[in-house]
Amino acid sequence: MKTPALYLLLCLLSTISHQQAYGQQHNSPTTDTSTVLTTVVISTERPNSNVVRPEMSMERLAIQQIKLIPALFGEVDVIKAIQLLPGVVAASEGSSGYSVRGGSPDQNLILFDNALVYNASHLMGFFSVFNNEAIEDITLYKGDIPASYGGRLSSLLDIQGKTGRDQWGFNAGIGLISSRLTLEGPVLDNANLLLAARRTYADIFFPLLPDEGARDAILYFYDLNAKLHWRINRQNQLSFTAYHGRDKFGNSDMAMVFGNMTGTLRWKYFINDNWSIQTELLGSGYNYRMAATMDAFIGEWNSHIYSLGGRADLSFRYGENSLRFGWNSDYKWFTPGGGEAVVDEESYTMSMDRKYAWENALYITHQHQFFKKITLKYGLRLTRFDNLGPTNEYAVNENYEVTDTLSMASGRFYHHTWGVEPRLGLTYAFNDGFSLKASYSRTMQFVHLLSMSTAGSPLDVWIPSNLTIKPSVANQYVIGAFANFMDNLLETSVEIYYKQLSNVIDFKDHAKIIGNNIAESEIRAGTGENYGMELMVRKNEGKLTGWLSYTWSRAFRTVPAINKGAPYSSPFDRPHNINLVLSYPFSSRLTASLNWVYLTGQPVTFPEARYAFGDDYIPVYSARNSYRMPDYHRLDASLDIALGKQYPGKRWKHSLNVSVYNLYGRKNPWTISFKTDFDDSQYAEMTYLFSFVPSLTYIISFQ
């Protein structure tokens, strides 16, 4: 029997099917005439910036590039876009979760105007929480994370919001299952306002479904973005960014509501042409509520995590050299779960222990250029992480059995951890078109996501490091070569990385996470080793644009209490990954885009045998992650058709986007489950989400 959540998704997508399968072991403006004017690209970076800039393991995408990529349901998505970059893979089919260089999704720091986003998914991951009309650009740091940021092991995704236009305009998109509207323009003197909203509306069609059980179903999300940017004078700028989003799905028996909220209040003061200071007040949160009413049972379950903090950042720039130092502070409070239930008129209450933590960091980074060829960048981040009461702490022995319960008083700082995180980068530019780079970074993670799904779910729980659960640590070493050809028309790069992990967490076999107040008894810690190579060829100018990348990547874990202490593949050990992303304007009205993805199958643990125990069969499982799902690949394509006459200065524009996800209908596995036939024989059944998914979106704008 299908779960209620999956059943609702079936109603929406109607593309989920089953078939028998087995896992594989180890394995631009124009005139009315046909003349097309050359596109003028305005950029703050030099054409060869990828070669000469001191950063490596960094990818930057403008929203104009992202909008050209074909998307699931025709909804342009920044998260789906970065999943097409080298070293990045989707956590699962259609998911907003992603792995960077073999790390887990919770090892990625996601910031929207510097505010932390805890769960970047809408609609079970098929959409991300980011409305592309509210975004200016994104930057992904895969290894050389600036010392001004920390708290995650694998990556930093820095998303900057749009500041609004100097004249009023709007943009609207009407799709098959979602629509969006953006308004932006000037308010007061030297101030710009942006308002953006999005909502899905598949739920309005549910009452028309032939299945009576689905007519009362609820399935939608919405999100709201607002940003006010005020240029007070030549020296002062003030901005405020706010985001609020909610998902709701269920029916008359069960309902779940979950969502994020973020806020950023930023003041930037330019002391002179070289010095500037930026201060920010930041807030973010994620919560969910699940309620059910079935027969004699009535109950609900709630969970949340909130954080409130600030940053102060002082920057000094002189020529190609720079100095930056500052401080950031973040206070977090966690409610892993709690709820009430009434069963046969008997009341029950359960409350998991709340957790409180305070993270403070001082950082400094310096960049200096020698002889116009060598650039040295180095930095240091010093972090202190404190646990506070009121809460309970649980001590466990070598067998992970609880031996003591410690009650911590309100406001008591009962445990702290210091973190020292050096960063080092070196660039040698042989000429304007070729350079060698190397970097080292040490990162620490003090909060952990408890999830039994690699793709994540709304029920995921965050907990802080404490007396028993130590912070995770990663040391990453990277070398790379960067070369441009044909007058910077083609960008090429190769990077080789090696990452050592310690205190990385995993879960024991058959772990119970949801509703378990003592996570210490379910978590196991060990070491990890990730290494690989990333190749990329990219063309940013001309008619044909896009990139081709290949990644070879391995990721292993060694946890004494798992797999008998033997090394095993991480769930994100995906050795081969190929991404092809292309866009070509056939005319001033017609632009075609496609992307093709190939990925080695995900490691999984399968039952290899079974034994009878009375009337039941007990499965005997393989070694941890010793099998693989079938390999994943798909082709997406889209056509963007400009409607009406095209001419310079036209403010009213409208277009039609036709896209197809998984053009050749590849049945990529989502899950593989084992079932028993009528004669007690077992077989494997594969569930796949999408085959051929067409989408149609009408876009109208006034600019």
N, C-alpha and C positions, 0 to 999 in steps of 0.2 A: 504494500500500500504506500502511495506517495505521501510525503509529509505535506502539511498545509502550505508551507512557503513554496515548496517546489511545485505543488499543484497550481498555485496562483501564477507562477512563472510559466507553467505550461499553457495556461489560458492566454497569457500575453504573447508568448513567443511562438507557440504551436509548432515548434521545430525540434522538440526533444524526441528522440527515438531510441530504441534499444536494438542491439544485435549481439550475437554470440561472438566473443573474441577472446584471445588469450594474451597475457603479458609476455614480453620477450625478456629472456634472462640475460643480464649483464650487457648487457649490451652497450592691365596697363592702360592709360587713357588712349583713345583712338578717335579719329574723325569719322564722318559718315561714309567716307570712301574706304577703299580696301587698304589704305596706307596705315601701317601700324607704327606708332611712335615708340622710340626706344624708352624702356623703363628707367627712370632715374632712381637710384638707390642711395639713400642718405644714411650714413653709418658713422658712429663715433669711433669706430675701430679702423685701423689700417687694413688694406687688402690682405697683407701677409701677417695679420695679428696672430693667427694660429701658430706661426713659426716663431715669432720673436717674443711673444708674451711669456712671462715666467711660469704661468700655470700649465699644468698638464693634467691628464685624466679629467678634463672638463669639457662639457658639451653645452653650447648655447643655441637656443632656438627662438626665433622671433615668432610672434603669433601669426604673422602672414605666412610663414612656412608651414606651421601646424595646420592652418585652415585648408591647405592643399592636400592633406593626407586623407585618403578614404577612411571612413569611420563606421563602426557598428551603429545601426539605426540612423545613420546620417548625422550623428551628433559629434561634432569636432571635440576632441578630448586631449588635453595636454598629457595626461598620464599614459594614454594609449600611444601618444607620439613618442615619449621617451622610451617606451618599451621596444621601439624600433632602432634604438641606438646601440652601438657595440658595448658589450659587457652587461646589458640589461635584458632581462627576460620577464615575461608576465608570470605571475604566480600560478595562474591557471587560465583556462579558456575564458575570455571575456572579462577577466578580473581587473580591478584597479590596483591590486597589490602587485608588487614587482620585486625582483631580486637583482642586486647589483654585485657583480663579481662573486657569486656564490653565497652571498649573505641572505638572511631571512628578511621578510618585509618590515619587521619591527626595527631592523637595524638602519632604516632610512629616515633621516630627519627631513620632514616636509614643512616648509614655512611659506605662509602667504603674507606678504608685507611684514615679514619677521615674526608673525604670530604662528604658534605651533598648531598643526593640524594632526589630530590623533587618528582619525579614521577618514581616509580620502575617498570612501566609496558611497555611491548611491545605488539603490536597486540591486542589492546583493553583489555589487562590484561591476555591473554592466555599464554604469556611468561613474565618472568621478565627480567630486564636489565642486570642481572648478569650471565656472562658466567662461568660455573662451573670450566672450565679448567684454569681460571685466579684467582681462590680463594683457599686459604689455609684452613681457618676454619671460623666459624661464632659463635658468642655468642649473645644470646638474654637475656636481662635483663627485666623481667616483672614487677618488683616493686622496688627492691633495686638498683636503678640506681646510679652509682658512682657520687660523687659530682663534679667530673671533667667534667661531661656532664649534659646538661640541655636543656630546650626549648621545651620539649614535656611532656605530662601528663602520658602516658601509658607505653611506653617501649623504649628501646634502642636496635637496631639491629646493632651490630658491626661486619662488614665483613672485614677480612684482606686478602689482595692479596698475591699471591705466589711471592717468590723472585727469582725464576728461579733456574735451576740446574747447577751443576758443570761440566757437559758434555752436548754437544749438543744433542738434541733430538726433536721429534715432536709428536703430537697427532692429529688425524683427525677423525671426525665423519661425516658420510654421511647418512642422514635420508630421509624420504619421502617428507618433506616440508622444511627442513633446513639442513645446513651443517656447520661445524666449523673446524678451523685449529689453532693449537697452536705450536709455536716455542720457545724453550728456551735453554739457554746455556751460557757459559762464554764469556765475552768480556773484553779486556784489562787485567790488573792484579787485581785479587780479586773482579771482578765485574761480575754480572749476568744480563742477559737481558731476558725478557719474552714478546712475542708478540702473541696476540690472536685475532681472527676475527670470526664472525658468520654472516650468512645471510640466510633468507628464500628465496625460489624461486618458490613459487606457481604461481606467476604472469606470469612466462614464459609459463605456460600451458593455460592461459586464451584465447589466440588467437585460440586455438583448440576447445573451447567450442561451442556447437551447438547454444546457445543463442547469437544472434548477439549483443544484448545490453550489454553482459558481456565481449565481446572480447577485448574491449579497457580498461578494468578494470586494476587498479594498486593496488597491495597489497603486501607489503614486509617490512621487517626491516633489519637493519644491525647494528652491534656494533663492536668497536675496543678497545682493551685493550693493554697497554704498561706499563712495569715497569722495571726500571733500579735500581739495588741495588749494591752499591759499598762499600765494606769493606776497607776503606782507610788505616787503621792500627788498632792496638789493641784497641785504644780508640775512634776512629771515624768511623761512618757509615753514608752514604748519600744515599738517595733513591728518585726516582721520579716516580709517578704513574699518568697515564692519561687514561681517558675513554671518548669515544665519541660514541653516538648512535643516530640513526634516524629511524623513521617510516614514511611510505608514503602509503596512500591509496586514492582511488578515481577513476574517469573515465574522459571522455572528458568534462563533465559538472562541475565536482566538484573534488577538491583535497585537502588533508590535509597533512601537514608535521609537525612532532613534535619530540622532543628528548631531551636528557640530555647530559651534559658534566661535568666532574669533573677533578680536578688536585690537586696533593699533592706533595709538595717538603719538605722532612723531613731530618733533621740532628740530629743524636743522638751522644752524647759525654759521655763516661764513665769516670768520674772523678777519681774514684778508684773502689774497689770491692763493695762498699756500695752506693756511690752516682752516679747518672746519670742525665743528662739533655737532654730533647728532645724539639726541636723547629720545627714548621711546618708553611708553607705558604699554605693556602687552598683556592680553588676556585671552584665554582659550578654554574650551571644554568639549567634552563628548559625553552623552548619556543615552541610555535606552530604558524603555519600560515595556514589559511584556505582560499581558493580562489574558486570562482564559476563563471561560464559563462552560462547563460540560457536565451535564447530569447533576450529580450531587457535589461537584467540585467547583469552587470559585477561588481564584487566586491571582496574584500579580507579583512581578519580580522587577527590581530596579537596580541600576548600576550607573556610576558616573566617575569621571575624572576631570578635575578642573585645575587650572594653573593661572597664576597672576605674577607678573614680574616686570622687570625694567632693564634697560640698557643705557649706557653712556659710552660714546665712542668718539675719540679725538683722533683726527687724521691730519697728517702733514705731507705735502707732496712738493718735491722740487725736481723738475725735469723728469727723468725716467726713474727717479728714486722716490721712495715713500716710507713713512713711518706711521704706524697705527697702533693705538693701545686703548684699552677700555675695561669695562666691568659689566657683567650681566648677572642678574639674580632672578631666580624662579622658585616660587613657593607652590607646591602641589599638594592636593588632597584627593585621596582615592577612596571610593566606596565600591569595593569589588562586587557586592551584591547584597540584597536584602529584600524581604517580602513577607506577605501574609497569605494564608490560604484557609478556606473553610471547607472541610470534608465531612459530609453527613452531619452538618450543624456543629461540628467540633472545630475550634479555631486553633491555628498553628502560626507561629511567628518564627522567622529565621533571619538573622542578621550577621553578615560576615564582618570581621573586624575592619574598621576604617584605618587607613594609613596616612601619615603626613610626612612630607619631606621638603627640604629646602636646599637648593643647589645654587652655589655662588662661584663665579669664575673671574679671574683676572687674566688678561691676555695682552700680548705685545707681538707685533710682527713688523719686520723691517725688510725692505727691498732695495738693493743697491746694484748699480750697473758699473762694470769695470771694462774699460777699453772698448766700449760700444759693442762688445761681442759676448761678454760674460755677465749674466744676471744672477745674483745670489739672493734668495728669499728664505728667511728663516723666522721662526716664531716660537712662542711658548705659551701654553695655556695651563694655568694652575687652578684646579677645581677643588672645592670642598663640598661634600654631600652629607647632609645631616638627616637623621631620622628623629622624629618628634612624637611625643605622646599627645593625646591619650590613645593607646592601642595595646594589644597583646602581642608578645613575641614568643615563638615556639622553638625550643632547642631540640635537635634531633641527634641521635647517635649514628654510628657507622652503618647501621641497618635502616636508617631513615625513619626510626621510630621516635615518637615524641617523648622526650624525657623530662621536660620541664616547661612550665608556662610562666612567663614573666609579664607582669602588669605594669605598664608605663604610665606615669601620671601626666595629666594635661600640661602641655607646654614644656615638658622635659626634653632636653637634647640628650638622648641616651646613647647615640652611636653616630660616629662620623667617619668618613673615608676621604683621604686626600688623593687627588689625581694629578699627575704631572704628564703633560702631553706636548712633547716637542714636535715641531714641523720643520722640514728642511727641503728646499728645492734649488736646483742648479740648472741653468740654461746656457748652452754655448751655441751662438748663432754663427755659423761659418760664413754665411752671406744672407741676403734678403730672402732667399728661397729654401734654405736648409738649416736645420738645427738639431742638436741632441739635447735631451733633457733627462734629469733624474730627480726623484723625490723620495722622501721618507716621512711617514706620519704615524703618530701613535694616538689612538682615539680610545675613549672609554665610554661605556654605557651603563647608566645607573638605574634605569627603569626597564622593565621587561614585559613583553606581551605574552599572556598565557592563552594559547590557541592550539587546538588539535587539528586545525585545517591550514594547509599551506597557503590557501587563497584568502584566509581571514573570514570573519563573519561578524554580524552586529553584536554577537554575544561575547566577543573577545574581552579579556580583562587585563588591565595594566596593574602591575605591582612594583614597588620600589625595591632596590637592594636593601638588605637588612643584616642582622647579626649572622644569619645563615647563608643567605643568597648573596654572593659576592658580585661586584661590578665586573662586567665583561670587558676584555682588553683586546685591542687589535694593533699589531705592528705591520705596516704595509710598506713594501719597497717596490719602486716602479722605475723602469728606464724606457725611453722611447725616442724615436726618430720622426721628424716632421719635415715634409718637403712639399713645395708648391711648384707647379709646372704651368707652362703656357700663360705667362704673365699673371700668375695667381688665379687662373681660371679653374685649375684642378688642385684640390687639397688632398694630400695623402698623409697617413700616419700609421705607425706601428708602435704598440705599447706592450711591454711584458711586465707582469706584476706577480708578486708573491706576498701572501698575507698569512701571518701567524695569529692565532686566536687562543686566548686563555679564559677560563671561567665562562665559556660559552655554555648555554643551558639547553637541555633537551628534556624529554619526558620519559618516564619509565613506561614499560609495556602496559597497555590498558589503563592509562592514567585517567583519573577523574579530575576535571578542572572546574567546570561550572558548579557553583554551589559548595565547593570545597574550601573551608576556612583555613586549612593548613596546607598551603601550596608547597611548603618546604618538604612535605613527605612525598610529593609527586615529581619534584624537579631533580634532575641529575646534572652535574656540571663536569666539564672536561675541556679538552683542547681541540683545536681545529686547524686546518691547513687548506688554504685556497690559493690557486695559482692559475695563470693562463696567459693568453696572447690575444690582442685585439688589432685587427687590420681594418682600415677605412679609406675609401676614395670618395671624395665629395665635390660636387659642382654646384656653386651657388649663383652663377650668372649665366646669361644666355637663355635661349629658349628651353632647352632640355636642362632641368635642374634635378638635384636629388643626391642620393648616396648609395653606396654598396659597402656593406661591412661583413666581416667574418670574425667570429670569436671562438677560440678554443679555450675551454675553462673546466677546471676540476675543483671539487670541494669535498673534503672529507672531515669526519669527526671521530675523535677517540674519547669515549666516556667510560671509565672503569665499570660503572654499574649497568652499562647497556652493551648488548652484543658480545657478552663475555669479555669485554675489554678490548676486543679487536676493532681496528679502524673500520668505518663504514661510510658509505656515500651520504652526504647531506641531501635533504629533499630537493635542494637546488643545484645538485651536481648534473649539469646539462652540458656535456662536452662540446657539442657543435651547434653553432647558431649563425644563420645567414639572414641578413636583412637587405632587401632591395626596395628603395623608395624613389619613384620617378614622377615628374610632372612636366607636361608639354602643352603649350597653348597652340592649338591648330589655327586659330584666328583670334580676332579681338573679342569674339563672343563665346568661343568654345575652348575650354581647358580640360585636358584629360590627366588623370593621376592614377597611379597604381602602387601597390606595395605587395611584396611576396616575402613570406617568413618561413624559415625551416628551423626546427629545433629538435635536438635529441630528446627522447622520451624521459619522463620524470621517474626517478627511483621510487619504488614502492615495496612494501612488505606483503607477500602473499602467503596463504596457507598452502603447505606442501603435502600434508597428510591429515588424517583425522582418526580418532578412536572413539569407540562406543562406550558410553557411560549410562547404563540403563537404557532409557528410550531416547537419550540425547547423543548428539555427535559433538565431540570437542575438537576444534581445529588445532593443528600443529603448524605454527608459522615458521617461515624461513628466517634466515639471518636478517638483521635490520637493513632494509632498502637494498636487497640483493637482486631484485627484479626491476624491470623497466616497463613503463607504458610504451605503446607504439609511438614512433616518431610523429612529431606535430609539424604540419605545414598547411598553408592556405594562401590564396591570392585574393586581394581586394582591389576594386576599381571604382572610379567615380568620374562623372562628367559634370562640369560646372558650366551652365549655359546662361550667358548674359541676355536679358530680354530688353526689348525696346531699342531705340537709337542710342548709339554710343558716341559721345563727343566730349572734348575737354571742358571742365567746369560744370558738368552736369551734376546736380545735387540729388535728384531723385534717381535711384537705381533699384532695379529688381532683377533677380536671377533665380534659376532653378538648379538644384543639385540632385543628381541621380547617382546613387552609389549602390554597390553590391558587396556585401561581406561574404567571403568564402565563395568566390566566383565559380570554382569547379566542384563545389559541394563535398569537400573532404570531410569525412566523419572522424573528427579528432576526438580522442577519448577524454571524457571529463572524470568519470569514475569507472572502476571495474569491480564488480561484486561477484561473489561466489554463491550459487544457489543449488538446491537439491532438486533433482528431477523426480518424476513419479516412481521410478525404480530405485530411488536412493542414490543414484549416480550424481556426481557434481559437475557443474559446468560454470564457465565464466561468462558474465553478461556485462557488456560495455554500454555505458550511458554517454551519449554525446549531446551537446547543447544545440549547435547550429550546423545547418548544412548551407543552403543557398538563402541568404537574407537580403532582399532588396529594400531600399529606402528612398524616399522622395521628400525633399525639403524645399519650401519656397521662402526666399529671402528678399526682404525689401528694406531699403535704407534711405535716409535723408541726411546728407552731410554738408 
